[in-house]
Amino acid sequence: MKTRKKILAGAVTLLAAVSLAACSSAIDKDIITMKGNTISISEFYEKVKTNGQAQQVLLGMVIGHVFEEQYGDKVSSSEVDAEYEAKAAPYGDAFASALASAGLTPESFKEQLRTELLVQYAVKQAAEKELTDENYQAAYEAYTPEVTARIIKLTDEAKANEVLAAAQAEGADFAQLAKDNSTDTATKENGGEVKFDSTSTTIPTEVQSAIFALDAGQVGASVISVVDLTTYTTSYYVVKLEAKTEKAADWNEYKDKLTEIILTQKQNDATFVAGVLKEALQQANVKIKDAAFQNLLSQYVTTEESSSSSTESSSSTTETSSSSGQ
């Protein structure tokens, strides 16, 4: 995670009034009074229901209700509290103001976290169904066991090319070059030594690929550039492979590791997660009754289903209007 901390985007407290209007249409109360005018629940609802944030509030409410009904007994309040404390810890005393600036209270943020944990549980259950021999074999083929390597990280490309030339010279001491030149404080004092396999999240993918392609004792043929997509800064790496672990012929030797790989891939696959949400929404038989929200679930259903929902919601709105006029 980068130093800039974020609270996950979620419900805005004010716009949660949409639910009040939806549930209280039969009792259209005034929520604001003033000289010569009033603002009723229905007026407020009509004004805010097409607001993008209001749409997200309602979507969050739908997902929360659906997953609470289907998986509510799978997440305990203590788990929610633990997740809350983990999110709050980096902020210290500033967490309350951070919540307030996001339009959240401790209670509404815990509700949001509970929904996230329920969805995570459902996704994990679905991902475990993907633990087939075929997927194990595919994960095994893409997996590279642990290697021992050395890296030198630099911020200047010209300097990186100078260091590369020095590292490729006869009798070069790569470890000393790392100590003298690397900007990576985590590894430079150890001569740039790192140990990792292909599941590593600490070594950039480009650097991993370059190292895996080397033979033991070999220095990379060129400088590897890596762009940080959060800061848009570029780092330059000079690498050397010290040793690699021979890969076992049977994937069962790595079953625990491969299980972790498959589950992580599925849990980070937006399409897979959307499929889990879609199935849950279908099981809950969610129906949209206001045309203003006809596209609310479009990211989780096919175009055909979305059109069907749109037609049904428009028809429902027409029927409601007709009933009101009788």
C-alpha positions as CSV (number, residue, x, y, z in Angstrom):
1,M,0.0,0.0,0.0
2,K,1.2,3.5,-0.7
3,T,1.5,6.2,2.0
4,R,-1.6,7.8,0.9
5,K,-4.4,6.1,2.9
6,K,-7.9,5.8,1.8
7,I,-11.2,4.7,3.3
8,L,-13.0,2.5,0.9
9,A,-15.6,4.4,-1.1
10,G,-19.0,3.8,0.4
11,A,-22.3,5.2,1.4
12,V,-22.7,8.9,2.0
13,T,-24.8,9.4,5.1
14,L,-26.9,12.2,3.7
15,L,-27.9,10.3,0.6
16,A,-28.9,7.3,2.6
17,A,-32.2,9.2,2.9
18,V,-33.0,7.6,-0.4
19,S,-33.9,4.5,1.6
20,L,-36.1,6.6,3.9
21,A,-38.1,7.8,0.9
22,A,-38.3,4.4,-0.6
23,C,-39.6,2.8,2.6
24,S,-41.9,5.7,3.6
25,S,-43.7,6.6,0.3
26,A,-47.0,5.9,1.9
27,I,-46.4,8.5,4.6
28,D,-45.0,11.5,2.7
29,K,-43.7,13.5,5.7
30,D,-42.1,16.9,5.5
31,I,-38.5,16.8,6.4
32,I,-37.8,20.6,6.1
33,T,-40.2,23.4,6.9
34,M,-39.6,27.1,6.3
35,K,-41.6,30.3,5.8
36,G,-43.9,29.7,2.8
37,N,-42.6,26.3,1.8
38,T,-41.7,22.8,2.8
39,I,-39.6,19.9,1.5
40,S,-41.2,16.5,1.8
41,I,-39.6,13.1,1.7
42,S,-40.9,12.5,-1.8
43,E,-39.6,15.8,-3.1
44,F,-36.2,15.0,-1.7
45,Y,-36.3,11.5,-3.2
46,E,-37.2,12.7,-6.6
47,K,-34.3,15.2,-6.5
48,V,-31.6,12.9,-5.4
49,K,-32.5,9.5,-6.9
50,T,-30.7,10.2,-10.1
51,N,-27.5,11.4,-8.3
52,G,-24.6,9.0,-9.0
53,Q,-23.7,8.8,-5.3
54,A,-27.3,8.0,-4.4
55,Q,-27.3,5.2,-7.0
56,Q,-24.1,3.8,-5.3
57,V,-25.8,4.1,-1.9
58,L,-28.8,2.0,-3.2
59,L,-26.5,-0.5,-4.9
60,G,-24.6,-1.0,-1.6
61,M,-27.9,-1.4,0.3
62,V,-29.1,-4.1,-2.2
63,I,-25.8,-6.0,-2.0
64,G,-25.8,-5.7,1.8
65,H,-29.3,-7.1,2.1
66,V,-28.8,-9.9,-0.4
67,F,-25.5,-11.1,1.1
68,E,-26.8,-10.7,4.7
69,E,-29.7,-13.0,3.9
70,Q,-27.6,-15.6,2.2
71,Y,-24.4,-15.5,4.3
72,G,-25.2,-13.5,7.4
73,D,-24.3,-16.3,9.8
74,K,-20.8,-16.7,8.2
75,V,-19.4,-13.4,9.5
76,S,-19.3,-12.6,13.2
77,S,-19.4,-9.1,14.8
78,S,-16.0,-9.8,16.3
79,E,-14.6,-10.3,12.7
80,V,-16.2,-6.9,11.7
81,D,-14.7,-5.3,14.8
82,A,-11.3,-6.7,14.0
83,E,-11.5,-5.4,10.4
84,Y,-12.6,-2.0,11.7
85,E,-9.6,-1.8,14.1
86,A,-7.2,-2.8,11.3
87,K,-8.6,0.0,9.1
88,A,-8.5,2.5,11.9
89,A,-5.0,1.7,13.1
90,P,-3.0,3.6,10.4
91,Y,-5.0,6.8,11.1
92,G,-4.6,6.9,14.9
93,D,-6.6,9.7,16.5
94,A,-7.4,11.1,13.1
95,F,-9.7,8.2,12.1
96,A,-12.9,9.8,13.4
97,S,-12.3,12.9,11.2
98,A,-11.3,10.7,8.2
99,L,-14.7,8.9,8.6
100,A,-16.6,12.2,8.8
101,S,-14.9,13.6,5.7
102,A,-16.0,10.5,3.8
103,G,-19.6,11.0,5.1
104,L,-19.4,8.0,7.4
105,T,-19.9,7.2,11.0
106,P,-18.3,4.3,12.9
107,E,-21.6,2.4,12.7
108,S,-22.1,3.0,8.9
109,F,-18.5,2.1,8.2
110,K,-18.9,-1.1,10.1
111,E,-22.0,-1.9,8.1
112,Q,-19.9,-1.3,4.9
113,L,-17.1,-3.6,6.3
114,R,-19.6,-6.3,7.1
115,T,-20.9,-6.3,3.6
116,E,-17.4,-6.5,2.2
117,L,-16.6,-9.5,4.5
118,L,-19.8,-11.2,3.4
119,V,-18.9,-10.8,-0.2
120,Q,-15.4,-11.9,0.4
121,Y,-16.7,-15.1,2.1
122,A,-19.0,-15.8,-0.9
123,V,-16.2,-15.2,-3.4
124,K,-13.9,-17.5,-1.5
125,Q,-16.5,-20.2,-1.4
126,A,-17.0,-19.9,-5.2
127,A,-13.2,-19.8,-5.7
128,E,-12.7,-23.1,-3.8
129,K,-14.9,-24.7,-6.5
130,E,-12.2,-23.8,-9.0
131,L,-9.6,-26.1,-7.2
132,T,-9.7,-28.7,-10.0
133,D,-6.8,-30.8,-11.3
134,E,-6.9,-28.8,-14.6
135,N,-6.5,-25.5,-12.7
136,Y,-3.8,-26.9,-10.5
137,Q,-1.9,-28.0,-13.6
138,A,-2.2,-24.6,-15.2
139,A,-1.0,-22.9,-12.0
140,Y,1.8,-25.3,-11.7
141,E,3.0,-24.6,-15.2
142,A,3.0,-20.9,-14.5
143,Y,4.7,-21.3,-11.1
144,T,8.5,-20.8,-10.6
145,P,9.9,-22.1,-7.3
146,E,12.1,-19.9,-5.1
147,V,15.2,-18.3,-6.5
148,T,18.1,-16.4,-4.8
149,A,19.0,-13.3,-6.7
150,R,20.6,-9.9,-6.3
151,I,19.1,-6.6,-7.5
152,I,20.5,-3.1,-7.8
153,K,17.7,-0.4,-8.0
154,L,18.5,3.0,-9.4
155,T,16.5,6.1,-10.3
156,D,18.7,7.3,-13.2
157,E,18.8,5.3,-16.4
158,A,22.3,6.5,-17.4
159,K,23.7,5.5,-14.0
160,A,21.9,2.1,-14.3
161,N,23.7,1.4,-17.6
162,E,27.0,2.3,-16.0
163,V,26.4,-0.1,-13.1
164,L,25.3,-2.8,-15.5
165,A,28.5,-2.5,-17.5
166,A,30.5,-2.8,-14.3
167,A,28.4,-5.8,-13.2
168,Q,29.1,-7.6,-16.4
169,A,32.8,-7.0,-16.3
170,E,35.2,-9.9,-15.6
171,G,35.5,-10.5,-11.8
172,A,32.8,-8.0,-10.9
173,D,31.6,-8.0,-7.2
174,F,27.8,-7.6,-7.7
175,A,27.1,-7.5,-4.0
176,Q,29.5,-4.6,-3.5
177,L,28.1,-2.8,-6.5
178,A,24.7,-3.1,-4.8
179,K,26.0,-1.7,-1.5
180,D,27.6,1.2,-3.3
181,N,24.8,2.1,-5.7
182,S,21.4,0.7,-5.0
183,T,18.6,3.0,-3.8
184,D,16.7,0.0,-2.3
185,T,17.3,0.4,1.4
186,A,15.7,-2.9,2.1
187,T,18.3,-4.9,0.2
188,K,21.4,-2.8,-0.4
189,E,23.2,-3.5,2.9
190,N,22.8,-7.2,2.1
191,G,24.4,-6.9,-1.3
192,G,21.0,-6.7,-3.0
193,E,20.1,-10.3,-2.1
194,V,16.5,-11.3,-2.4
195,K,14.7,-14.7,-2.3
196,F,11.3,-15.1,-3.9
197,D,9.1,-17.3,-6.1
198,S,6.6,-16.3,-8.7
199,T,3.9,-15.5,-6.1
200,S,6.0,-12.6,-4.7
201,T,4.3,-9.2,-4.5
202,T,7.4,-7.4,-3.3
203,I,9.5,-7.9,-6.5
204,P,8.1,-6.2,-9.6
205,T,6.8,-8.6,-12.3
206,E,9.2,-7.3,-14.9
207,V,12.1,-7.9,-12.6
208,Q,10.9,-11.4,-11.7
209,S,10.5,-12.3,-15.4
210,A,14.0,-11.1,-16.2
211,I,15.6,-13.1,-13.3
212,F,13.7,-16.3,-14.0
213,A,15.1,-16.2,-17.5
214,L,18.7,-16.2,-16.3
215,D,21.0,-19.1,-15.5
216,A,22.7,-19.3,-12.1
217,G,25.6,-16.8,-11.8
218,Q,24.4,-14.8,-14.8
219,V,23.9,-11.0,-14.9
220,G,20.9,-9.6,-16.8
221,A,21.8,-8.5,-20.4
222,S,20.0,-5.1,-20.0
223,V,18.6,-2.7,-17.5
224,I,15.0,-3.4,-16.5
225,S,12.7,-0.3,-16.3
226,V,9.7,-0.4,-14.0
227,V,7.0,2.3,-13.9
228,D,5.2,2.8,-10.7
229,L,1.6,3.4,-11.8
230,T,0.6,5.3,-8.7
231,T,3.4,7.8,-8.8
232,Y,4.4,7.5,-12.5
233,T,8.0,7.4,-11.5
234,T,10.4,5.0,-13.2
235,S,13.0,2.8,-11.5
236,Y,15.8,0.9,-13.2
237,Y,17.1,-2.5,-12.1
238,V,20.3,-4.4,-12.7
239,V,19.9,-8.1,-11.7
240,K,21.8,-11.2,-11.2
241,L,20.6,-14.8,-10.5
242,E,22.6,-16.6,-7.9
243,A,20.7,-19.9,-7.6
244,K,17.4,-21.4,-8.6
245,T,15.4,-24.3,-7.1
246,E,14.8,-27.2,-9.4
247,K,11.1,-27.6,-10.1
248,A,9.5,-30.8,-9.0
249,A,7.9,-32.9,-11.7
250,D,4.6,-33.5,-9.8
251,W,2.4,-30.5,-9.1
252,N,1.2,-32.1,-5.9
253,E,4.6,-31.2,-4.4
254,Y,3.3,-27.6,-4.4
255,K,-0.4,-28.2,-3.7
256,D,-0.6,-25.7,-0.8
257,K,1.2,-23.0,-2.7
258,L,-0.9,-23.7,-5.8
259,T,-4.1,-23.6,-3.8
260,E,-3.1,-20.1,-2.6
261,I,-2.3,-19.0,-6.1
262,I,-5.6,-20.2,-7.6
263,L,-7.7,-18.7,-4.8
264,T,-5.9,-15.4,-4.9
265,Q,-6.2,-15.1,-8.7
266,K,-10.0,-15.8,-8.5
267,Q,-10.5,-13.3,-5.6
268,N,-8.7,-10.6,-7.5
269,D,-10.5,-11.3,-10.8
270,A,-13.1,-8.6,-11.2
271,T,-15.0,-10.7,-13.7
272,F,-15.1,-13.7,-11.4
273,V,-16.3,-11.5,-8.4
274,A,-18.9,-9.9,-10.6
275,G,-20.2,-13.4,-11.5
276,V,-20.5,-14.2,-7.8
277,L,-22.5,-11.0,-7.2
278,K,-24.7,-11.7,-10.2
279,E,-25.6,-15.2,-9.0
280,A,-26.4,-13.9,-5.5
281,L,-28.6,-11.2,-7.0
282,Q,-30.4,-13.7,-9.2
283,Q,-31.0,-16.0,-6.3
284,A,-32.5,-13.1,-4.3
285,N,-34.8,-12.3,-7.3
286,V,-34.0,-8.6,-7.1
287,K,-36.5,-6.5,-9.0
288,I,-36.1,-2.8,-9.8
289,K,-39.3,-1.0,-9.3
290,D,-38.3,2.6,-10.1
291,A,-37.1,3.4,-13.7
292,A,-34.6,5.9,-12.3
293,F,-32.6,2.9,-11.1
294,Q,-33.0,0.7,-14.2
295,N,-29.2,0.5,-14.8
296,L,-28.3,-0.1,-11.1
297,L,-27.3,-3.7,-11.7
298,S,-26.1,-3.4,-15.2
299,Q,-22.5,-4.2,-14.2
300,Y,-23.6,-7.5,-12.9
301,V,-26.1,-8.7,-15.5
302,T,-26.0,-9.2,-19.3
303,T,-27.3,-6.7,-21.7
304,E,-30.4,-8.8,-22.4
305,E,-31.2,-9.1,-18.7
306,S,-30.6,-5.4,-18.2
307,S,-33.0,-4.6,-20.9
308,S,-35.6,-7.0,-19.4
309,S,-35.1,-5.3,-16.0
310,S,-35.5,-1.9,-17.7
311,T,-38.7,-2.9,-19.4
312,E,-40.1,-4.4,-16.2
313,S,-39.2,-1.4,-14.1
314,S,-40.7,1.0,-16.6
315,S,-43.9,-1.1,-16.8
316,S,-44.0,-1.2,-13.0
317,T,-43.6,2.6,-12.9
318,T,-46.4,3.0,-15.4
319,E,-48.6,0.7,-13.4
320,T,-47.9,2.6,-10.2
321,S,-48.7,5.9,-11.9
322,S,-52.0,4.4,-13.2
323,S,-52.9,3.1,-9.8
324,S,-52.2,6.5,-8.2
325,G,-54.5,8.2,-10.7
326,Q,-57.4,5.9,-10.0
